[in-house]
Amino acid sequence: CYIDTCPGQGTWVLRHGGIWLNVINWDQVLFGTDARLGQPAPGYHDKVFLVKSLVGMGGHFDKTEAVMSGNAVRLLRRHGVKI
């Protein structure tokens, strides 16, 4: 599942995600960005806040850490990458 949470068009999902936010399996969602962490692109507000808002709209605040990094680590380990 790929969810665009960048400013502008990406925040659309925060306003209009509706029921889909409740049916997503948050253990299979990966966070990605084209901006370097620590050096956000102009207009790119707090990435973690956007993800927390999105995950929380489905009532799954406990999955924020998984979406931000845990799911990716688990996936990479499953494919033999040592992390």
N, C-alpha and C positions, 0 to 999 in steps of 0.2 A: 504494500500500500504506500503510495507516495502522496503526501499532503503538502501543498505549497503554503507556507506561512510567512512568506516575505511581505514587506510593506506594500501597500498598493493593492494589486490584484490578489495577493496571497492572503490578505486579511479578510477577504470575502468569505472564506471557509469559517472564520470565527463568527461571522454574522449570520451565515445562511446554512451552516452544516446540518442543522436540525437533527433528525432521527439518525442520520448516518454516524454521528459522533457517538451514539450509544451502541452501535453494532460492530464497530471496528474492534478487531483484536489488537489491543495496544501492545501486546507482546511481540507483534510482528511489524511494528512501525519503526522506521529508522529516521532520525533527524539528519538533515544534510543542509549545507549552506554553500553559497558561492563566495561568501565573505570570510575572511580570516577571523577566527575567534580572537577577541581582544582588539581588533581593528575593524569595527563594523562599517559597512558601506554607508555612504550618506543616506539619511532617512531610515536606516535600518535600526529600529529601536531594540530594546532588550530581547534577544532571541529566546532566552530562557522564559521570560514572561509570556511571550507569544505561545510557546509550546505548552507551558503550564495552563494558560487560558484555554487552549484547544483541548488538551487532555481533560482538564477539569470540567469543561462543558458536558462531557460524557460522564462526569462523576467519577473519574479515575485519576485523581491527583496522585495517588500512590504509584502510578505508572510513569511519572515524569522522568525519573532517573533512568528507567528502562529505555524510554524513547530517546533520551539525550545521549546515552552511551551503552547501557547494559545490553540492549538487544543486539547492537553491532558487535560488541565483544563476544557475546554468546555465538553469534553467527560465524564470526571469524574463527573462533576456537573450534567450532564444529567442522570447519574446513581445514583444520591443521595449522592455522596461524597461531604462533605463540605470542601471547600478550601478557 
